[in-house]
Structure formats: C-alpha cells, structure tokens
Amino acid sequence: MPYIQVDLREGLSAQELAELGARIVDIVHETIGSARPHINVAIRQLPSAGLVESGGTVTPAVSE
C-alpha cells in the first residue's frame, strides 16, 4: 500500500492537483504493480515564502 507525499509551491488549481494525483497513481501502478485502490497520494501546497530554492528564498517573507 504505497503512500506518496508531494510537497510543492502553492498555486495549482483543483483540476491540476487532481490530474497530478491521478498521474502519480498511474506511474506507481505501472512501475511497481500496486493496485490502484491501494495507492495513496497526498499533495501539500506550501507558501512560497517558506521555501528555499538554490540557496535563496523563492519569495521573500513579508515583515509585519
């Protein structure tokens, strides 16, 4: 029963998230043979200010 967790920058639509999840399920099924109903995918969208890319923040945090 695979559990795949994806963390990515926020901004995808509900439709894009659904397509991403479905394609991940397909890839796992085709690659390791797990039954589709047993494959779980969790997709978390994170705020850009909290991510670091290539040694710097993606979007600087806003000071309050």
trRosetta pair geometry for C-beta under 8 A, 3 or more apart (Angstrom, degrees):
i j d omega theta_ij theta_ji phi_ij phi_ji
1 34 7.3 131 -105 -153 25 128
1 38 4.6 -107 -112 -180 72 100
1 39 7.7 -164 -160 -81 52 32
1 40 7.1 31 168 -3 89 106
2 28 5.5 -144 74 -171 159 142
2 32 7.2 109 -52 68 139 141
2 34 5.3 -119 0 -36 111 172
2 38 7.2 89 25 124 69 86
2 39 5.2 1 63 -124 102 75
2 40 6.9 -168 100 35 58 68
3 40 4.7 -10 -113 71 70 112
3 42 7.2 15 -179 -3 89 106
4 24 5.8 -152 93 164 153 131
4 28 6.6 -138 -35 -65 139 142
4 39 7.3 5 3 -176 109 91
4 40 7.0 172 25 92 66 57
4 41 4.9 -15 69 -111 101 73
4 42 7.3 -179 92 27 51 66
5 41 7.9 163 -86 -161 30 49
5 42 4.7 -13 -113 66 75 104
5 43 8.0 171 -160 -81 49 31
5 44 7.2 9 -174 0 93 106
6 20 7.3 -124 83 147 167 126
6 24 7.2 -123 -39 -83 136 157
6 41 6.9 8 -1 -173 109 94
6 42 7.1 178 26 90 66 53
6 43 4.7 -12 66 -113 107 73
6 44 7.1 177 89 27 55 65
7 44 5.0 -16 -109 68 70 104
7 46 5.8 27 -174 -19 96 124
8 12 7.3 41 98 -14 130 126
8 43 7.1 -22 22 -166 107 92
8 44 7.5 148 26 81 60 56
8 45 6.2 -33 78 -111 76 61
8 46 7.0 172 86 21 24 88
9 45 7.1 8 130 -158 23 77
9 46 6.4 -61 -109 66 36 79
9 48 5.4 39 -149 -88 110 80
9 51 6.1 -77 -90 1 91 162
9 58 6.6 -138 -108 160 133 173
10 45 4.0 90 -103 160 67 110
10 46 6.2 -134 -36 72 85 26
10 47 5.7 -3 -1 -93 131 40
10 48 6.7 -102 36 -33 91 76
11 45 7.1 179 13 -157 48 128
12 16 4.1 -126 -170 93 99 127
12 17 5.2 126 117 -56 123 81
12 20 7.1 -13 -173 -11 160 140
12 45 6.5 -149 32 -94 94 129
13 16 4.7 98 51 7 76 101
13 17 7.0 -138 95 -4 41 87
14 17 5.7 -55 -149 37 31 113
14 18 6.3 33 153 -20 65 106
15 18 5.7 -53 -148 35 31 112
15 19 6.4 29 154 -17 64 106
16 19 5.7 -54 -146 38 32 110
16 20 6.2 35 154 -20 65 106
17 20 5.7 -53 -146 36 30 113
17 21 6.3 30 156 -18 64 107
17 43 5.5 -178 -153 87 100 152
17 45 7.8 -74 -92 -46 124 117
18 21 5.8 -55 -149 37 29 111
18 22 6.3 28 155 -18 64 108
19 22 5.7 -55 -145 38 31 111
19 23 6.2 28 158 -17 66 108
20 23 6.0 -60 -147 38 27 108
20 24 6.4 29 155 -21 64 106
20 43 6.4 89 97 -97 126 152
21 24 5.7 -55 -149 33 30 112
21 25 6.5 32 153 -20 64 103
21 41 4.6 165 -143 90 86 140
21 43 6.1 -105 -72 -23 99 128
22 25 5.7 -52 -152 33 33 113
22 26 6.5 35 149 -20 64 104
23 26 5.4 -49 -149 34 37 115
23 27 6.4 37 153 -20 67 103
24 27 5.7 -54 -148 36 32 111
24 28 6.3 29 156 -16 66 106
24 39 7.9 -173 119 154 84 127
24 41 5.0 113 87 -109 136 144
25 28 6.0 -58 -148 39 29 108
25 29 6.2 30 155 -20 65 110
25 36 5.7 62 168 -143 116 86
25 39 4.8 141 -133 98 82 137
25 41 6.2 -101 -57 -23 85 129
26 29 5.7 -59 -147 38 28 112
26 30 6.1 19 159 -13 66 111
27 30 6.0 -59 -143 42 27 106
27 31 5.8 18 161 -16 65 117
28 31 5.9 -62 -137 42 25 106
28 32 6.1 -32 -176 33 65 103
28 34 5.8 -24 141 43 101 120
28 39 5.1 143 88 -132 139 139
29 32 7.7 -83 -128 56 11 65
29 33 7.0 37 -171 -128 48 15
29 34 5.9 -98 -102 67 55 70
29 35 7.4 26 -121 -152 100 12
29 36 5.3 -6 -85 -75 138 77
29 39 6.4 -93 -58 -29 85 150
34 38 5.4 -121 175 83 102 110
34 39 5.3 117 109 -67 128 98
35 38 4.7 73 68 10 89 110
35 39 7.5 -161 90 -19 45 87
36 39 5.8 -56 -150 22 37 113
46 50 5.6 -103 167 74 108 118
46 51 5.9 115 107 -57 124 107
47 50 5.0 80 73 7 88 105
47 51 7.6 -168 96 -12 48 91
48 51 5.7 -66 -153 31 41 111
48 57 7.9 97 148 167 77 87
48 58 4.4 -108 -172 96 93 123
48 59 3.9 59 118 14 120 119
49 57 6.7 11 -152 -177 46 127
49 58 7.5 -112 -75 65 22 89
49 59 5.1 -65 -74 86 62 95
49 60 7.0 0 -126 121 87 21
49 61 4.4 100 -174 -95 116 65
49 62 6.9 -68 -108 -2 150 74
50 61 7.7 70 -68 -86 52 105
51 57 7.1 115 82 -153 52 65
51 58 4.8 16 81 -1 104 125
52 55 7.1 -5 172 -139 105 6
52 56 6.8 175 -154 93 78 15
52 57 5.8 -55 -103 -94 65 50
52 58 7.3 -149 -107 -23 16 78
53 56 6.9 -34 68 68 62 63
53 57 7.7 56 23 -173 75 17
53 58 5.1 63 8 -74 119 88
57 60 5.4 110 85 -92 136 46
57 61 6.8 -96 -156 -21 164 76
